[in-house]
């Protein structure tokens, strides 16, 4: 049996005195680290607040709200901004660790505890007839529980357990793809992969029917019976620590994710493909910044993705298709997509600066805000007589203040009592697994820069975006 290669992160830490390894450094450990964390947290905070206000119907309260709604969809803007941030930082977390098992343990403890608690709290708060919670409230509760447990429900034809969790499916498939590419030593090809997805979005558009596998070949139960064991076997491989099993498991997960995303997604094809193009373009930005790829090809690739994102809206988001993207028309899609990149680019240019603490604090609690905002709105609204929306300006301001105050308090509590302890437990589990059986680094590669961005990935609620609907 070949001797397992020690995790790359450990080698890199020894080779770079003064740098911090993933999961070990404290936030704000240095001035530079704080600055690098700040712009990402600020982006998440803004994106989360925009998404919350979008679902809050804030545009209905504003005299110019109709104009904004017709020309820029706030939900799409927020979700695409989150996807860019996830694409930027998630692969970096995996590659700095050099440890697929450690990456997945961190991701699972980052996402599942908060989601589970949000489900439990929401089910307890909301009546059975409330449409924002569907977990264990369907005609097939077993399928609902399994598909939502895998976080692939939106690609398995199963109703989202919580109406905002569909985006977690895209995050999960992105993790599958990133892990598969890493173990095959193809992870540096983010730019051409982004171009490939964007080009496919332009070519395919709306010609590829959503949920094709379910329409033509399988029932939901049959598809679940095929996908569930494949995903579990894939997880067994990536969590085992054996080099060959890790590579095989990652390849299996990547294949399943790619097939489901392209052939069985709920959304129209151009939207699904542009989401993955956007995330890989975010990764290309990171690689160009750290000298892992040349900047001109990366810039051209990102420019193509941006142009494709605007163009697919104009080409396809019309003639009824906008009802499936939850936008008002092609302008709402295209300008929202453009705006997400403009805002990301602006913050990227300011990445070395410190950002106001309220913004970075919003970024820290943004995952919980994302999960809780609709259930909480549905819980506290009826006792206050909402809906309908208050007619007076004072009433609307009061309702907005009460809702946002309650949401931020609840999100902070979940963050402090669930998210942070779960992340600490995840790090202990990683360390215990490493002591018991050292994991194999998938591929040798150079570590560009250590420090704050690793912690940013651990804190990323880019694992949680939301879009309209």
Residue, then its C-alpha position, 0 to 999 in steps of 0.5 A: x500500500x502506497x504511503x499517503x501524501x500528507x496534506x498540502x496545507x501542512x507542507x505549505x505552512x512549513x514552507x511559509x513562516x508567518x502564514x496561517x493554515x485554514x481553520x486555525x487563525x482567528x478573524x482579524x489576526x492581522x491588518x491585512x487579513x482583516x482587509x481581505x476578509x472585509x470586502x467579501x463579508x461586506x459583499x455578502x452582507x449587501x447581497x443578503x440584504x438586497x435579497x431580503x428586501x426583494x422578498x420583502x417587496x420593498x419595491x412596492x413601497x417605493x414610488x420608483x419601485x415599478x421602474x426598478x422592477x421592470x429593469x433590474x431584478x433585485x433577487x437575480x442581482x443578489x443571487x448572482x453576486x453570491x455565486x460570484x463570491x462562492x466561485x471566487x473563494x470556494x475552490x481556493x479553500x479546497x486547493x489551499x487545504x490540499x485535502x478533499x476530505x477536510x474540505x468536505x467535512x468543513x462544508x458539511x458542518x458549515x451548511x447542514x446544521x444551520x439548514x436543519x435548525x432553520x427547517x425545524x424552527x420554520x416548521x414549528x413557527x408556520x402552519x401546514x398551509x404556508x407555502x414557504x415550507x414544504x419539507x414533510x408537507x408533501x404527498x411523498x414525504x420520504x422523497x422530500x426528506x431524501x432529496x432535500x437531505x442530499x441538497x439536490x432536490x431542485x434537480x430531482x423534481x422534488x419541491x424545495x423543503x424551503x422555497x429559498x433552498x433551491x440555490x443550495x443545489x447549485x452550490x452543492x453541484x459546484x462543490x462536486x465539480x470543483x472536487x472532481x476537477x481538483x482530483x483530476x488535476x484539472x482545477x486550473x482550467x477555470x477560465x475555459x470551463x467558464x467560457x464553455x458553460x457560457x457558450x453552452x448557455x448561448x447555444x442551448x438557450x431554451x431548447x433543452x427542456x427542464x427536467x428532461x430525465x423525469x419527462x422522458x425516462x424516470x419517475x421521481x422515486x426511480x431517479x432518487x433510487x439511482x442518484x441517492x446510492x451514487x451520491x452516498x458512495x461518492x461521499x464515502x470516497x471523498x471522506x475516506x482519506x484514501x487517495x484512489x477512493x477520493x479520486x473515484x468518489x470525486x469523479x462520481x460526484x462530479x459526473x452525477x452533478x453535471x448530468x443532473x444540472x444539465x439534463x434535469x434542472x428545474x430552471x431553463x437551460x440558459x439560467x442553469x448554465x449561466x450560474x455555473x459559468x458565473x461561479x467558474x468565472x469567479x474562480x478565474x478572477x481569483x486565479x488571475x489575482x494570485x498569478x495562477x493563470x495569466x491575467x489577459x486570458x482570465x480577463x477575456x474569459x470573464x468578459x465573455x461570461x459577462x457578455x453572455x449573461x447579458x446576451x442570454x437575457x436579451x435572446x431568451x428571457x421573453x415570450x413567457x420564459x420570464x415566468x420561469x426565471x421569476x423576472x419581469x423581462x429581458x432587461x430585468x435579467x440582463x441588467x441585474x446580471x451586469x450589476x452583480x459583476x459591476x458591484x463585485x468588480x468595485x469591491x474587488x478594487x477596494x479589497x485591501x481597504x477596511x469596510x464598516x463593521x455593520x457591513x461585515x457583521x451582516x456578511x457574518x450572519x447572511x446565511x442565517x438571514x437567507x434561511x430565515x427571512x421568509x419564514x420569519x416574515x410569514x410568522x410576524x406579519x399576520x399578527x401585525x396585519x401584514x399582508x396587506x402592505x401598510x398604506x401609510x408611509x409611517x406604517x411601512x417604515x414601522x413594518x420594515x424596521x420591525x421585520x429587519x430588527x427581528x430578522x437580524x436578531x434571529x440571524x445573529x442568534x442562529x449564527x452564534x448558537x448554531x453556525x459558529x459552534x458547528x464550524x468549530x466542531x467541524x474543525x475538531x472532526x477534521x483534526x480527529x480524522x486526520x489523526x486517525x487516518x491522514x488524508x491524501x492530498x489529491x494533487x501537488x500544486x503551489x500555494x499562492x498566498x495563505x491566510x484570510x481567504x481560507x477563513x472567508x470560505x469557511x464563513x461563506x454564505x455564498x453557500x446561500x444565495x436566494x433569488x426571486x421566488 
